[in-house]
């Protein structure tokens, strides 16, 4: 059922319940319409909570990345001072990365 159909069906049911000369709606269909209305109202709440969780995770990841970048910048000068050839060859880069990881784990 679309949202518009749910609204129309529940309005029809409410009119019948208040004594209007409308035919009695099928109780099973009324239950389905109520369930669909509840689902439609709960959906934005679930989406909102998921968005909040994702936003929190994104913010934590950004903070961690900023801390790692600051550490890399701080260590970058000292690593390349001790391993000036790190830019030029594979062995030097591995040695520099190992030193960076060791410093990062401390």
N, C-alpha and C positions, 0 to 999 in steps of 0.2 A: 504494500500500500504506500502511496505517496503521502507526504505530509498533508497535502490539501484533502485527500480522500479521508485520512484519519480524522481531521478536524471536522469535515462535513458529517462523517458517520457519528462521531461523538456528540455533535450538536443535535443531530436527528434523535439520538438516544436520549439526550437531556430533554429535548422537547417532549418526547413520548413520556418520559418519567414525570414531567411536570403536568401531565394531563392533556396535552395537545391531542388532536384527533389523528395523529400519525399512527401507522401500523406498528405493532410491537417488533422491535429489532430482535434478531436471533441472538440469544445469550452467548453462544460460542463466538459469533462475530464481534460482539461487544467486548468480550475478553481479549480477542486478538487485537482489536483496535486499541484497547487500553495498554496491552503489552507493547504494541508498536509505538504508542505515544510515549510510554516510559523509556523505551529504547532511544527514541529520537531526542528526548530530554537528557538522557545519560551520556549520549555520544559526545557532546561538546565538553562535558566534565572529564571524560576519559582522555580525550584529545588534549585538553588543557593540562592534565596531570602529566601526560607523556611529554608534552612540550616543556613543562617546567623541569622534568628530569633530564631531558636532553640538553636544555640550557645550562643546567647545573654541571653536567658532565663536560660540556663544551668549555665552560668557564674554568673548570679544574684543569682541563687539558691545556688551555691557553696559559694558565698560571705556571704549569709545569714546563711548558715550552719556553716561556719567558725566563724561568729560572735556569733551564738548560742552556739557553742562548747566552745568558749572562755569564754562566760558568765557562762555556766554550770561549767567549770573548776574553774572559779573564785568563784562562789557561792558554788561549791561542798564542799570545805573545811569548809566553814562557816555553811552550812546546816547540815553537819554531825557532826560538833562540837556541835551544839545546839540540834540535834536529833541523837545521836549516835546509838539509837536502830532502826533507819530507815532501816538499812540493814537486821535486824533480823525479822521484822514482817510487816504485811500488813498495820496496822494502822500507824506505824511509816513512812512507805514509802509514804503513802497518805499525811501525814502531811508535810513531806519533799518536796514532789512534789508541794503541794499547796504553800508553802513558795517560792519555786523556780519560780513558775508561777507568783506569785505576784511580785517578784523582777524583773522578766523578763518584766513585763508589765509597769514598771516604766520608 
